[in-house]
Amino acid sequence: MTNPLLQAYEFPPFSRIRPEHVEPAITRILHDNRQQVARLLQRGGPYTWDNLIRPLEDLDDRLDKAWSPVRHLNAVVNSEALRQAYNACLPKLSDYATDLGQNEALYQAHQTIAASEEFQRLDPAQRKIIQDALRDFRLAGVALPPERKARFKAIEQRLSKLASRFEENVLDATNAWTKHVTDEARLQGLPETAKTVARQAAAARGLDGWLLTLEFPCYAAVMTFADDRGLRRELYEAYVTRASDQGPHAGRWDNTEVMEEILQLRHEKARLLGYANFAELSLATKMAETPQQVLDFLHELAARSKPVAERDLTELRRFARDHHGIDELQAWDLMYYSEKLRQHKFRLSQEEVKQYFPATRVVPGLFRVVERLYGLDIQALEGIDVWHPDVRCYEIRDARGEVRGRFYLDLYARPKKRGGAWMDECVARRRLQGQVQVPIAFLTCNFTPPAGNDPALLTHDEVLTLFHEFGHGLHHLLTQVDYSGVSGIRGVEWDAVELPSQFMENFCWQRETLDLISGHYRSGEPLPEALFQKMLAAKNFQAGMMMVRQLEFALFDFRIHLEYDPARGGRIYEILEEVRDQVAVFRPPAFNRFAHSFSHIFGGGYAAGYYSYKWAEVLSADAFSRFEEEGIFDPAIGRAFLQHILEVGGSRPALESFKAFRGREPKIDALLRHSGISTEE
């Protein structure tokens, strides 16, 4: 049978990809690539862009196109067979990447190009690719003696497996827990849409009543609206103890040892490369230059935010006591009484707001926003092979009618799908013999699916999430760089990669935008001005508490990597408690095992880099402030952002791109103002 992963494609053939195709395809491609690299080097010099770098890019592209649909399917339609195939390939891919990174002949070939006269004639994007490659060779241990190279390779292979196991444990623990409810009284307070989805989940398993799960839309609905305090506690405990030694499945998918080994190996890897710790190694590819610079940044934000957070919590506690007779607020009460306080203070209900944000209005409205900002046209493509009936594929064209990119949109939560929201690459842009390879992105969310015959209704937070991920997508899709090594988000410093995504969130608070993306799901009535004013008034509701929560995550992540001591182990919860002493205003219960499902840092790419969200938010808020000053949909500013930020991708340092757009260095003031935190100290 012909293996679809070995065939060239314009769109991945998802319906034809089977688990049994995965390992043979990846094994074949890796073998072919190794042989081709050896041939390129056997020719000897002089090495040039055309006889070395471009062929290497071809090899990378072939591997990416086979692996990206597999990686994606493993995240969105996970099965045991696919998981086994995926995991079987991880060590092979890790070995290949390490072998390339430690190939001294390949390193020296890059060095000769960098030292050649040709280098000066290359364009800036090409030069940056070579400079980044030289850095990455060093970070792959190319200069290590043989026995240390072997150890480095073993570490990389093991870390790859551990990150996958961490994610699997979280997914399995999330899927394993359900709560079958047959007494509707227990669901009092829950919105009708949430109950309808729970009833659909029960019916899908042949059950009467309602089925509650730990998929985030269901969890959030219960925690925010369920009047039954015992039910809220039950879901809270199940959710915050996933993949840990606590809770209803204590020890079953426990990530404790996985986390410890990950931290130990990251530290060992950093030491092998001559860094004092993994935090230092992490910053080798980021805007921030030193660990102290990161800590100072986070501590400054904490100093400004904590007094605001303390006032937020005092107000919430007083409200819960005076209006609801709750003497001691528990962790499973926070979302519930916060929503009650929001309604009391602003006469604003999330459920009321949702009526005006049906997905059927929000998605086309988002496309209109992008059309007005950048002169783009986005249309659905019919007949494209997808992995689930809910998935849609779209094409972006510019004002000249040229195809700029394509993307898949997978909006709704379902079993066997990884939680959270993300953008991932499917195909990277590059130019081949004068033809552009059109970039393709995966945009994945986990929103509440449609209930009954009604469209899916999005909370305003979910609208923000959609705009956020679409910002990442535009960064990948609108690049005009012709070399895949620095096109789109590739080559962008990790602590700047959130700039375009967080930038897009700001539009969700503008009346001009809301007129495009909102309308009552039944009547089509525009979002009432009175409701919009309530939303604005409530925009920074509990902003201090939200800020210190993000700072807690960022400081925790950075410190466990900065302060790791092999003699003492990870000290994960010890350090987390110290961080909470410094920045938190509310302490969760002792059984809380938040870190055990912190996939961003143990399963994703944010290790010693979670601070990037706040770092990039300074850039994004400051960039958006220019639109506030000169016009939200001013076409000249839209073109400038497109030209200086989105189109250049990683072809130059992010700070240069920011200064080209803003005309100066970034300032923190706009972030604090947008967050409702005073800049006057």
LOPA-956510 format. One line per field, with one value per residue (C-alpha): residue number from 1; residue in one letter; x, y, z. Coordinates in nm, 3 decimals. Layout:
N
lovex: c(NUM_...)
lofi: c(A_...)
xx: c(X_...)
yy: c(Y_...)
zz: c(Z_...)
//
This chain:
681
lovex: c(1_2_3_4_5_6_7_8_9_10_11_12_13_14_15_16_17_18_19_20_21_22_23_24_25_26_27_28_29_30_31_32_33_34_35_36_37_38_39_40_41_42_43_44_45_46_47_48_49_50_51_52_53_54_55_56_57_58_59_60_61_62_63_64_65_66_67_68_69_70_71_72_73_74_75_76_77_78_79_80_81_82_83_84_85_86_87_88_89_90_91_92_93_94_95_96_97_98_99_100_101_102_103_104_105_106_107_108_109_110_111_112_113_114_115_116_117_118_119_120_121_122_123_124_125_126_127_128_129_130_131_132_133_134_135_136_137_138_139_140_141_142_143_144_145_146_147_148_149_150_151_152_153_154_155_156_157_158_159_160_161_162_163_164_165_166_167_168_169_170_171_172_173_174_175_176_177_178_179_180_181_182_183_184_185_186_187_188_189_190_191_192_193_194_195_196_197_198_199_200_201_202_203_204_205_206_207_208_209_210_211_212_213_214_215_216_217_218_219_220_221_222_223_224_225_226_227_228_229_230_231_232_233_234_235_236_237_238_239_240_241_242_243_244_245_246_247_248_249_250_251_252_253_254_255_256_257_258_259_260_261_262_263_264_265_266_267_268_269_270_271_272_273_274_275_276_277_278_279_280_281_282_283_284_285_286_287_288_289_290_291_292_293_294_295_296_297_298_299_300_301_302_303_304_305_306_307_308_309_310_311_312_313_314_315_316_317_318_319_320_321_322_323_324_325_326_327_328_329_330_331_332_333_334_335_336_337_338_339_340_341_342_343_344_345_346_347_348_349_350_351_352_353_354_355_356_357_358_359_360_361_362_363_364_365_366_367_368_369_370_371_372_373_374_375_376_377_378_379_380_381_382_383_384_385_386_387_388_389_390_391_392_393_394_395_396_397_398_399_400_401_402_403_404_405_406_407_408_409_410_411_412_413_414_415_416_417_418_419_420_421_422_423_424_425_426_427_428_429_430_431_432_433_434_435_436_437_438_439_440_441_442_443_444_445_446_447_448_449_450_451_452_453_454_455_456_457_458_459_460_461_462_463_464_465_466_467_468_469_470_471_472_473_474_475_476_477_478_479_480_481_482_483_484_485_486_487_488_489_490_491_492_493_494_495_496_497_498_499_500_501_502_503_504_505_506_507_508_509_510_511_512_513_514_515_516_517_518_519_520_521_522_523_524_525_526_527_528_529_530_531_532_533_534_535_536_537_538_539_540_541_542_543_544_545_546_547_548_549_550_551_552_553_554_555_556_557_558_559_560_561_562_563_564_565_566_567_568_569_570_571_572_573_574_575_576_577_578_579_580_581_582_583_584_585_586_587_588_589_590_591_592_593_594_595_596_597_598_599_600_601_602_603_604_605_606_607_608_609_610_611_612_613_614_615_616_617_618_619_620_621_622_623_624_625_626_627_628_629_630_631_632_633_634_635_636_637_638_639_640_641_642_643_644_645_646_647_648_649_650_651_652_653_654_655_656_657_658_659_660_661_662_663_664_665_666_667_668_669_670_671_672_673_674_675_676_677_678_679_680_681)
lofi: c(M_T_N_P_L_L_Q_A_Y_E_F_P_P_F_S_R_I_R_P_E_H_V_E_P_A_I_T_R_I_L_H_D_N_R_Q_Q_V_A_R_L_L_Q_R_G_G_P_Y_T_W_D_N_L_I_R_P_L_E_D_L_D_D_R_L_D_K_A_W_S_P_V_R_H_L_N_A_V_V_N_S_E_A_L_R_Q_A_Y_N_A_C_L_P_K_L_S_D_Y_A_T_D_L_G_Q_N_E_A_L_Y_Q_A_H_Q_T_I_A_A_S_E_E_F_Q_R_L_D_P_A_Q_R_K_I_I_Q_D_A_L_R_D_F_R_L_A_G_V_A_L_P_P_E_R_K_A_R_F_K_A_I_E_Q_R_L_S_K_L_A_S_R_F_E_E_N_V_L_D_A_T_N_A_W_T_K_H_V_T_D_E_A_R_L_Q_G_L_P_E_T_A_K_T_V_A_R_Q_A_A_A_A_R_G_L_D_G_W_L_L_T_L_E_F_P_C_Y_A_A_V_M_T_F_A_D_D_R_G_L_R_R_E_L_Y_E_A_Y_V_T_R_A_S_D_Q_G_P_H_A_G_R_W_D_N_T_E_V_M_E_E_I_L_Q_L_R_H_E_K_A_R_L_L_G_Y_A_N_F_A_E_L_S_L_A_T_K_M_A_E_T_P_Q_Q_V_L_D_F_L_H_E_L_A_A_R_S_K_P_V_A_E_R_D_L_T_E_L_R_R_F_A_R_D_H_H_G_I_D_E_L_Q_A_W_D_L_M_Y_Y_S_E_K_L_R_Q_H_K_F_R_L_S_Q_E_E_V_K_Q_Y_F_P_A_T_R_V_V_P_G_L_F_R_V_V_E_R_L_Y_G_L_D_I_Q_A_L_E_G_I_D_V_W_H_P_D_V_R_C_Y_E_I_R_D_A_R_G_E_V_R_G_R_F_Y_L_D_L_Y_A_R_P_K_K_R_G_G_A_W_M_D_E_C_V_A_R_R_R_L_Q_G_Q_V_Q_V_P_I_A_F_L_T_C_N_F_T_P_P_A_G_N_D_P_A_L_L_T_H_D_E_V_L_T_L_F_H_E_F_G_H_G_L_H_H_L_L_T_Q_V_D_Y_S_G_V_S_G_I_R_G_V_E_W_D_A_V_E_L_P_S_Q_F_M_E_N_F_C_W_Q_R_E_T_L_D_L_I_S_G_H_Y_R_S_G_E_P_L_P_E_A_L_F_Q_K_M_L_A_A_K_N_F_Q_A_G_M_M_M_V_R_Q_L_E_F_A_L_F_D_F_R_I_H_L_E_Y_D_P_A_R_G_G_R_I_Y_E_I_L_E_E_V_R_D_Q_V_A_V_F_R_P_P_A_F_N_R_F_A_H_S_F_S_H_I_F_G_G_G_Y_A_A_G_Y_Y_S_Y_K_W_A_E_V_L_S_A_D_A_F_S_R_F_E_E_E_G_I_F_D_P_A_I_G_R_A_F_L_Q_H_I_L_E_V_G_G_S_R_P_A_L_E_S_F_K_A_F_R_G_R_E_P_K_I_D_A_L_L_R_H_S_G_I_S_T_E_E)
xx: c(0.000_0.130_0.226_0.054_0.323_0.581_0.385_0.409_0.092_-0.065_-0.295_-0.219_-0.426_-0.563_-0.828_-0.565_-0.304_-0.303_-0.092_0.090_0.211_0.391_0.704_0.793_0.760_0.968_1.231_1.259_1.283_1.546_1.752_1.726_1.813_2.121_2.247_2.185_2.368_2.665_2.663_2.651_2.958_3.149_3.167_3.386_3.403_3.375_3.035_2.769_2.407_2.296_2.503_2.455_2.195_1.919_1.948_1.942_1.624_1.474_1.552_1.400_1.089_1.030_1.060_0.838_0.564_0.556_0.578_0.356_0.024_0.124_0.213_-0.115_-0.332_-0.172_-0.291_-0.645_-0.765_-0.545_-0.567_-0.356_-0.229_-0.141_0.022_0.244_0.345_0.414_0.623_0.817_0.934_1.038_1.377_1.450_1.374_1.573_1.874_1.857_1.838_2.126_2.340_2.291_2.360_2.679_2.807_3.144_3.189_2.849_2.935_3.263_3.086_2.853_3.155_3.327_3.015_2.995_3.362_3.330_3.289_2.955_2.818_2.828_2.630_2.353_2.041_1.983_1.742_1.997_2.273_2.053_1.976_2.348_2.420_2.130_2.256_2.605_2.450_2.231_2.530_2.694_2.371_2.357_2.701_2.904_3.217_3.187_3.430_3.290_3.179_2.995_2.835_2.700_2.562_2.403_2.235_2.099_1.964_1.785_1.629_1.510_1.372_1.170_1.012_0.946_0.772_0.543_0.472_0.391_0.132_-0.014_-0.054_-0.242_-0.465_-0.538_-0.613_-0.842_-1.030_-1.054_-1.266_-1.638_-1.930_-2.265_-2.547_-2.908_-3.055_-3.094_-3.110_-2.734_-2.684_-2.877_-2.718_-2.558_-2.646_-2.881_-2.611_-2.374_-2.649_-2.737_-2.374_-2.356_-2.675_-2.529_-2.213_-2.425_-2.634_-2.318_-2.229_-2.579_-2.652_-2.952_-2.908_-2.591_-2.222_-1.968_-1.606_-1.275_-1.269_-1.217_-1.551_-1.741_-1.506_-1.521_-1.901_-1.937_-1.678_-1.834_-2.206_-2.291_-2.467_-2.381_-2.063_-1.989_-2.007_-1.768_-1.523_-1.542_-1.457_-1.192_-1.012_-1.026_-0.897_-0.607_-0.481_-0.469_-0.163_-0.045_-0.015_-0.337_-0.706_-0.950_-0.690_-0.395_-0.081_-0.246_-0.087_0.151_0.389_0.600_0.898_0.861_0.894_1.192_1.376_1.298_1.446_1.750_1.821_1.768_2.018_2.269_2.228_2.292_2.605_2.737_2.712_2.891_2.589_2.535_2.173_1.892_1.755_2.082_2.068_1.707_1.799_2.052_1.763_1.560_1.547_1.621_1.996_2.040_1.839_1.860_1.699_1.404_1.372_1.390_1.118_0.887_0.957_0.879_0.545_0.475_0.553_0.309_0.041_0.026_-0.135_-0.404_-0.453_-0.486_-0.760_-0.933_-0.933_-1.045_-1.340_-1.431_-1.410_-1.624_-1.884_-1.900_-1.941_-2.190_-2.408_-2.379_-2.279_-1.948_-1.706_-1.410_-1.356_-1.218_-1.037_-1.351_-1.545_-1.326_-1.470_-1.826_-1.829_-1.618_-1.895_-2.157_-1.956_-1.918_-2.295_-2.354_-2.099_-2.144_-2.481_-2.284_-2.327_-2.096_-2.404_-2.568_-2.254_-2.231_-2.566_-2.397_-2.095_-2.214_-1.922_-2.115_-2.075_-1.737_-1.536_-1.647_-1.622_-1.262_-1.191_-1.344_-1.117_-0.810_-0.943_-0.973_-0.634_-0.427_-0.637_-0.682_-0.965_-1.039_-1.264_-1.359_-1.221_-1.458_-1.372_-1.049_-0.956_-0.994_-0.963_-1.305_-1.639_-1.619_-1.293_-1.294_-1.015_-0.968_-0.752_-0.608_-0.554_-0.406_-0.536_-0.360_-0.542_-0.227_-0.266_-0.079_-0.167_-0.417_-0.531_-0.741_-0.975_-1.069_-1.274_-1.446_-1.352_-1.402_-1.266_-0.918_-0.822_-0.548_-0.676_-0.588_-0.553_-0.260_-0.130_0.103_0.278_0.157_0.363_0.623_0.657_0.957_1.035_1.129_1.230_1.032_0.724_0.611_0.525_0.207_0.225_-0.045_-0.131_-0.331_-0.545_-0.686_-0.915_-1.130_-1.451_-1.792_-1.946_-2.289_-2.582_-2.880_-2.968_-2.811_-2.467_-2.176_-2.187_-1.846_-1.757_-1.569_-1.262_-1.300_-1.323_-0.994_-0.843_-0.955_-0.805_-0.484_-0.432_-0.526_-0.251_-0.001_-0.151_-0.108_0.256_0.311_0.096_0.166_0.545_0.714_1.046_1.152_1.357_1.181_1.452_1.331_0.987_0.684_0.751_1.072_1.380_1.175_1.305_1.072_0.997_0.880_0.674_0.360_0.370_0.135_-0.102_-0.144_-0.160_-0.475_-0.651_-0.666_-0.910_-1.170_-1.224_-1.288_-1.640_-1.549_-1.433_-1.729_-1.965_-1.801_-1.781_-2.099_-2.473_-2.741_-2.748_-3.125_-3.223_-2.895_-2.933_-2.601_-2.425_-2.613_-2.409_-2.511_-2.378_-2.055_-2.004_-2.057_-1.795_-1.549_-1.620_-1.556_-1.254_-1.002_-1.219_-0.976_-0.691_-0.453_-0.541_-0.501_-0.167_-0.015_-0.140_0.053_0.356_0.334_0.351_0.637_0.850_0.790_0.895_1.203_1.321_1.289_1.522_1.751_1.797_1.807_2.056_2.132_2.194_1.847_1.634_1.367_1.213_0.911_0.648_0.898_0.991_0.626_0.542_0.825_0.695_0.345_0.481_0.616_0.341_0.021_-0.271_-0.475_-0.330_-0.480_-0.536_-0.246_-0.372_-0.343_-0.093_-0.102_0.254_0.167_-0.041_0.165_0.213_0.355_0.682_0.700_0.545_0.569_0.831_0.803_1.060_1.230_1.032_0.681_0.779_0.759_0.385_0.438_0.757_0.581_0.272_0.483_0.565_0.209_0.041_0.293_0.248_-0.130_-0.106_-0.001_-0.336_-0.510_-0.329_-0.377_-0.683_-0.787_-0.835_-0.601_-0.484_-0.139_-0.068_-0.209_0.029_0.317_0.246_0.213_0.539_0.757_0.630_0.430_0.600_0.962_0.914_1.240_1.461_1.593_1.601_1.257_1.370_1.468_1.125_0.952_1.155_1.092_0.717_0.705_0.998_1.148_1.230_0.932_0.781_0.590_0.331_0.074_0.066_0.003_-0.264_-0.440_-0.430_-0.580_-0.265_-0.145_0.181_0.230_0.442)
yy: c(0.000_0.346_0.543_0.886_1.038_0.971_1.149_1.518_1.707_2.050_1.963_1.674_1.362_1.323_1.061_0.831_0.853_0.542_0.470_0.195_0.452_0.668_0.482_0.341_0.688_0.867_0.591_0.612_0.992_1.003_0.740_0.932_1.260_1.117_0.983_1.314_1.512_1.277_1.333_1.711_1.697_1.444_1.695_1.917_2.296_2.562_2.557_2.805_2.883_2.698_2.382_2.339_2.554_2.528_2.144_2.118_2.327_2.081_1.791_1.971_2.054_1.693_1.574_1.856_1.774_1.410_1.474_1.782_1.606_1.313_1.543_1.726_1.414_1.283_1.601_1.626_1.268_1.072_0.692_0.415_0.300_0.652_0.726_0.419_0.512_0.871_0.767_0.515_0.802_1.044_0.885_0.853_1.221_1.321_1.118_1.268_1.627_1.568_1.396_1.691_1.940_1.758_1.701_1.877_1.868_2.031_2.290_2.371_2.399_2.660_2.838_2.858_3.014_3.266_3.359_3.377_3.676_3.531_3.577_3.955_3.929_3.723_3.906_3.967_3.673_3.432_3.567_3.529_3.167_3.089_3.280_3.107_2.772_2.833_2.919_2.609_2.386_2.510_2.454_2.098_2.021_2.023_2.128_1.858_1.566_1.231_1.087_1.410_1.422_1.074_1.177_1.490_1.275_1.036_1.332_1.479_1.145_1.090_1.445_1.394_1.079_1.239_1.544_1.312_1.101_1.413_1.522_1.171_1.147_1.478_1.375_1.032_1.175_1.436_1.174_0.924_1.135_1.185_1.265_1.113_1.331_1.210_1.467_1.797_1.985_1.931_2.135_2.436_2.761_2.601_2.773_2.585_2.558_2.387_2.146_2.066_1.982_1.766_1.587_1.529_1.386_1.146_1.038_0.971_0.708_0.563_0.729_0.918_1.256_1.457_1.376_1.624_1.601_1.777_1.921_2.288_2.430_2.191_2.245_2.624_2.623_2.422_2.626_2.955_2.882_2.566_2.656_2.316_2.390_2.019_1.961_2.250_2.109_1.764_1.897_2.132_1.849_1.621_1.899_2.032_1.684_1.545_1.329_1.348_1.164_1.324_1.323_1.061_0.891_0.939_0.772_0.636_0.876_1.043_1.294_1.340_1.133_1.258_1.619_1.543_1.364_1.641_1.905_1.690_1.624_1.984_2.092_1.829_1.935_2.300_2.209_2.000_2.310_2.529_2.707_2.727_2.615_2.560_2.913_3.051_2.805_2.900_3.268_3.188_3.207_3.486_3.866_3.877_3.863_3.744_3.558_3.864_4.077_3.834_3.824_4.203_4.236_3.989_4.136_4.488_4.372_4.185_4.491_4.699_4.431_4.268_4.563_4.572_4.194_4.222_4.481_4.253_3.961_4.172_4.294_3.938_3.803_4.087_4.031_3.654_3.712_4.001_3.881_3.502_3.421_3.260_3.316_3.141_3.151_2.826_2.768_2.613_2.930_3.183_3.160_3.123_3.425_3.628_3.582_3.675_3.986_4.079_4.058_4.254_4.525_4.573_4.406_4.196_3.825_3.615_3.424_3.745_3.842_3.497_3.549_3.810_3.602_3.302_3.136_3.183_3.560_3.576_3.379_3.574_3.893_3.812_3.772_4.116_4.268_4.125_4.237_4.596_4.590_4.436_4.437_4.059_3.837_3.508_3.246_2.891_2.611_2.327_1.960_1.974_1.657_1.715_1.502_1.582_1.705_2.026_2.135_2.401_2.504_2.862_3.052_3.404_3.623_3.971_4.277_4.155_3.823_3.627_3.336_3.426_3.129_2.863_2.741_2.475_2.588_2.329_2.514_2.271_2.051_1.676_1.353_1.241_1.601_1.778_2.067_2.432_2.640_2.661_2.742_2.496_2.489_2.253_2.386_2.666_2.933_2.916_3.005_2.728_2.801_3.122_2.950_3.021_2.726_2.852_2.832_2.637_2.660_2.457_2.676_2.469_2.571_2.389_2.590_2.465_2.293_2.387_2.284_2.132_2.335_2.657_2.775_2.759_3.064_3.196_3.375_3.698_3.520_3.259_3.537_3.672_3.323_3.292_3.631_3.534_3.212_3.386_3.639_3.351_3.217_3.548_3.562_3.222_3.283_3.641_3.618_3.736_3.568_3.324_3.085_2.853_2.886_3.235_3.257_3.312_3.245_3.052_3.231_3.472_3.494_3.293_3.586_3.792_3.521_3.621_3.979_3.930_3.705_3.929_4.229_4.085_4.046_4.425_4.454_4.256_4.561_4.809_4.908_4.908_4.547_4.433_4.567_4.325_4.015_4.028_3.993_3.814_3.449_3.453_3.808_3.929_4.243_4.430_4.423_4.691_4.997_4.963_4.607_4.715_4.987_4.727_4.505_4.795_4.882_4.519_4.476_4.501_4.327_4.134_4.232_4.236_3.877_3.764_3.941_3.787_3.443_3.474_3.607_3.309_3.072_3.266_3.297_2.934_2.815_3.034_2.956_2.576_2.591_2.863_2.715_2.344_2.163_1.796_1.727_1.852_1.761_1.977_2.110_2.179_2.248_2.398_2.664_2.708_2.783_3.038_3.207_3.213_3.371_3.649_3.714_3.516_3.662_3.339_3.001_2.689_2.378_2.145_1.878_2.117_1.977_2.250_2.178_1.817_1.939_2.250_2.132_2.461_2.401_2.021_1.919_2.231_2.484_2.730_2.583_2.874_3.083_3.122_3.480_3.534_3.597_3.905_4.010_4.001_4.167_4.476_4.474_4.400_4.658_4.922_4.833_4.853_5.191_5.334_5.219_5.380_5.704_5.714_5.501_5.141_5.059_5.315_5.139_5.304_5.173_4.832_4.820_4.927_4.646_4.399_4.516_4.558_4.276_4.007_3.991_3.990_3.685_3.583_3.740_4.002_4.048_4.113_4.435_4.575_4.486_4.650_4.969_4.981_4.982_5.192_5.424_5.366_5.111_4.942_5.090_4.912_5.190_5.062_4.714_4.857_5.093_4.814_4.601_4.874_4.898_5.250_5.359_5.626_5.482)
zz: c(0.000_-0.090_0.218_0.209_0.433_0.162_-0.108_-0.193_-0.104_-0.120_0.174_0.412_0.328_0.683_0.604_0.449_0.726_0.945_1.254_1.063_0.807_1.061_1.168_0.822_0.665_0.926_0.926_0.546_0.537_0.814_0.631_0.303_0.471_0.640_0.309_0.137_0.409_0.370_-0.009_0.033_0.258_0.045_-0.238_-0.026_-0.055_-0.144_0.024_-0.078_-0.005_-0.318_-0.274_0.102_0.280_0.019_-0.011_0.370_0.370_0.119_0.354_0.653_0.454_0.348_0.708_0.840_0.592_0.699_1.072_1.119_1.033_1.257_1.548_1.496_1.474_1.793_1.968_1.828_1.764_2.003_2.000_2.148_1.809_1.697_2.031_2.002_1.647_1.750_2.050_1.844_1.622_1.897_1.972_1.599_1.542_1.849_1.733_1.388_1.518_1.759_1.495_1.261_1.540_1.640_1.285_1.292_0.914_0.868_1.135_0.964_0.628_0.778_0.927_0.588_0.434_0.720_0.660_0.281_0.051_-0.059_0.294_0.258_-0.067_0.088_0.199_0.573_0.610_0.461_0.685_0.993_0.903_0.894_1.215_1.392_1.264_1.405_1.743_1.728_1.648_1.967_2.162_2.024_2.165_1.844_2.039_2.306_2.328_2.202_2.536_2.626_2.283_2.343_2.681_2.530_2.265_2.528_2.729_2.426_2.342_2.698_2.731_2.413_2.557_2.896_2.748_2.551_2.859_3.062_2.802_2.779_3.155_3.163_2.871_3.019_3.364_3.208_3.005_3.291_3.525_3.471_3.698_3.606_3.744_3.741_3.982_3.794_4.123_4.158_3.840_3.964_3.846_3.541_3.212_2.981_2.714_2.958_3.068_2.706_2.628_2.944_2.840_2.491_2.654_2.862_2.564_2.363_2.625_2.647_2.984_3.114_3.279_3.247_3.224_3.362_3.246_3.304_2.952_3.026_2.901_3.128_3.423_3.389_3.364_3.685_3.875_3.764_3.790_3.988_4.312_4.462_4.659_4.706_4.331_4.272_4.524_4.364_4.018_4.154_4.335_4.031_3.802_4.012_4.101_3.746_3.677_4.038_4.369_4.496_4.411_4.279_4.057_4.292_4.158_3.842_3.589_3.832_3.672_3.989_3.872_3.514_3.632_3.852_3.573_3.323_3.555_3.630_3.262_3.158_3.422_3.314_2.951_3.042_3.239_2.949_2.729_2.982_3.133_3.507_3.479_3.230_3.273_3.133_2.843_2.774_2.734_2.460_2.210_2.371_2.387_2.760_2.815_3.175_3.440_3.663_3.393_3.381_3.760_3.787_3.523_3.701_4.045_3.922_3.784_4.109_4.323_4.121_4.098_4.441_4.625_4.354_4.386_4.763_4.721_4.468_4.712_5.009_4.803_4.700_5.055_5.190_4.918_4.978_5.352_5.341_5.054_5.072_5.431_5.332_5.619_5.459_5.085_4.943_4.614_4.458_4.550_4.370_4.018_4.150_4.378_4.135_3.879_4.142_4.232_3.866_3.823_4.144_4.072_3.699_3.638_3.391_3.339_3.121_3.010_2.889_2.698_2.533_2.361_2.141_2.044_1.841_1.664_1.339_1.387_1.560_1.303_0.991_1.197_1.285_0.914_0.850_1.116_0.944_0.607_0.733_0.904_0.628_0.311_0.311_0.193_0.375_0.222_0.316_0.098_0.020_-0.022_0.181_0.370_0.748_1.064_1.215_1.072_1.281_1.117_0.843_0.606_0.483_0.236_0.273_-0.034_-0.045_-0.233_-0.550_-0.533_-0.441_-0.199_0.120_0.339_0.440_0.778_0.948_1.227_1.493_1.754_1.991_2.287_2.253_2.402_2.289_2.208_2.402_2.614_2.565_2.251_2.013_1.667_1.500_1.166_0.897_0.604_0.608_0.342_0.112_-0.250_-0.494_-0.852_-0.841_-0.696_-0.340_-0.117_0.048_0.430_0.616_0.988_1.239_1.470_1.757_2.045_2.301_2.315_2.424_2.121_1.982_2.203_2.024_1.715_1.838_1.729_1.973_2.201_2.301_2.622_2.569_2.710_2.436_2.177_2.317_2.286_1.923_1.835_2.021_1.828_1.503_1.573_1.592_1.270_1.088_1.201_1.037_0.729_0.624_0.621_0.303_0.386_0.115_0.332_0.576_0.842_0.938_0.776_0.996_1.363_1.291_1.417_1.631_1.988_2.211_2.441_2.142_1.972_2.167_2.035_1.735_1.931_2.235_2.004_1.839_2.176_2.214_1.924_2.119_2.342_2.060_1.961_1.591_1.623_1.830_1.566_1.324_1.545_1.756_1.713_1.915_1.815_1.759_1.662_1.512_1.726_1.767_2.104_2.303_2.393_2.758_2.766_2.594_2.856_3.131_2.963_2.952_3.315_3.410_3.177_3.457_3.714_3.935_3.703_4.000_4.092_3.731_3.701_4.015_3.908_3.580_3.766_4.004_3.707_3.546_3.860_3.953_3.607_3.596_3.950_3.929_3.628_3.763_4.112_4.034_4.258_4.177_4.543_4.642_4.340_4.182_4.507_4.285_4.547_4.792_4.535_4.436_4.800_4.819_4.505_4.650_4.969_4.750_4.495_4.566_4.757_4.786_4.884_4.728_4.942_5.021_4.778_4.480_4.231_3.966_3.846_3.757_3.460_3.372_3.013_2.890_3.072_3.108_2.777_2.560_2.464_2.753_2.994_3.173_2.928_3.067_3.153_2.775_2.798_3.013_2.834_2.497_2.643_2.705_2.333_2.220_2.443_2.339_1.971_2.002_2.175_1.837_1.695_1.993_1.921_1.543_1.463_1.535_1.166_1.016_0.697_0.705_1.056_0.965_0.668_0.893_1.143_0.857_0.699_1.008_1.233_1.051_0.713_0.835_1.059_1.222_0.955_1.198_1.579_1.728_1.894_1.552_1.416_1.712_1.681_1.306_1.380_1.698_1.627_1.973_2.244_2.415_2.734_3.008_3.058_2.806_2.962_3.309_3.174_2.981_3.298_3.514_3.724_3.793_3.630_3.893_4.172)
//
